Amino acid sequence: MANKPKFKVGSKVMLNSGGPKMSVSSVDKGDDPVHYWCQWFAGKKLERGRFPEDSLDEVTEGDE
């Protein structure tokens, strides 16, 4: 049975250990746990990384 993703494309997230605010660019639903490709800017450079769902927290308006 496939896992239902916690976040969707366009969600704003952050690593629960801290770091930059990131945008979810795609969701790997077939993985267990679900993984997310996220992108963020480091200065002017666009960075990208893949993270498991349990390592991410959603960024709320108060966090921005």
Backbone hydrogen bonds, N-H to C=O, Kabsch-Sander energy under -0.5 kcal/mol:
donor,donor_aa,acceptor,acceptor_aa,energy
3,N,29,K,-0.6
10,G,24,V,-2.7
11,S,8,K,-2.4
13,V,11,S,-0.5
13,V,22,M,-2.8
14,M,57,D,-2.2
16,N,55,S,-2.7
18,G,15,L,-2.1
22,M,13,V,-3.3
23,S,39,Q,-2.6
24,V,11,S,-2.4
25,S,37,W,-3.2
26,S,37,W,-1.5
28,D,35,H,-3.0
29,K,27,V,-1.1
31,D,28,D,-0.9
35,H,28,D,-1.4
36,Y,51,F,-2.8
37,W,26,S,-2.5
38,C,36,Y,-0.6
38,C,49,G,-3.2
39,Q,23,S,-2.3
40,W,47,E,-1.7
42,A,45,K,-3.0
43,G,41,F,-0.6
44,K,42,A,-0.5
45,K,42,A,-1.7
47,E,40,W,-3.5
47,E,45,K,-0.5
49,G,38,C,-2.3
51,F,36,Y,-2.7
53,E,34,V,-2.6
55,S,52,P,-1.9
56,L,53,E,-1.8
57,D,14,M,-2.6
59,V,12,K,-2.9
60,T,58,E,-0.6
63,D,60,T,-1.5
64,E,60,T,-0.7
64,E,61,E,-0.9
